[in-house]
Amino acid sequence: IGIEKLNAVNMGALIYFFEFSCALSAYTLGVNPFNQPGVEDYKKNMFALLNKKGYEKESKILQKRILSKDV
């Protein structure tokens, strides 16, 4: 990602891009990113996708969902 000029408009666009990306990835994982339980679920899913110890079962479920053609 490149920013030609550091100003309010470009910074706003960059923040929007990352907020949108976060929301989209949460919905892809089946999580509502706009409520606290959704935030907690998203965090657990990210731990699972990063193969954090203790999240092996969730990791297998998410990998299967992500690779499924039905998503």
URPEQUI-V77091 format. One record per helix or strand of 3 or more residues. SS is the DSSP state (H for helix, E for strand). FROM is the first residue (numbers start at 1). LEN is the number of residues. If there is no record, write none. Layout:
BEGIN
SS_FROM_LEN / SS_FROM_LEN
END
This chain:
BEGIN
H_8_21 / H_36_14 / H_56_12
END
